[in-house]
Amino acid sequence: MIEPLTVYTLPNCVQCTMTKRALDAAGLPYTVIDLTTDARALDLMKQFGYTSAPIVVTRVVSWSGFRPDWIAKITAARDHPSLTSK
């Protein structure tokens, strides 16, 4: 099973909404953190060099913006038996 992703968002962010819809459609679990209400998270994302939302963080990769290509890669990795079996 794939670990939940973390999606850092802003209110009224079209790319954030599109990202969450794509993650939902792919069946990928995620946690949402609103950068307008979590100053610590906002500072951390700035330290990592991100300047736009959404920011998606996984155990091995992170990105900002609406990236259906990355969502597809994570979905494929989740669905590939040799990558998820222990």
Long-range contacts (C-beta under 8 A, 24 or more apart in sequence): 1-78, 1-84, 2-28, 2-29, 2-74, 2-77, 2-78, 2-84, 3-58, 3-59, 4-29, 4-30, 4-31, 5-29, 5-30, 5-31, 5-56, 5-57, 5-58, 5-74, 6-30, 6-31, 6-32, 6-33, 6-56, 6-57, 7-31, 7-32, 7-33, 7-54, 7-55, 7-56, 7-57, 8-33, 8-35, 8-41, 8-45, 8-50, 8-53, 8-54, 8-55, 8-56, 8-57, 9-33, 9-34, 9-35, 9-53, 9-54, 10-34, 10-35, 10-36, 10-53, 10-54, 11-36, 13-53, 13-54, 15-52, 15-53, 15-54, 15-65, 15-66, 16-53, 16-54, 18-66, 19-54, 19-56, 19-66, 19-67, 19-71, 20-54, 22-66, 22-68, 22-71, 23-71, 26-71, 26-72, 26-74, 26-75, 27-75, 28-71, 28-74, 28-75, 28-78, 30-56
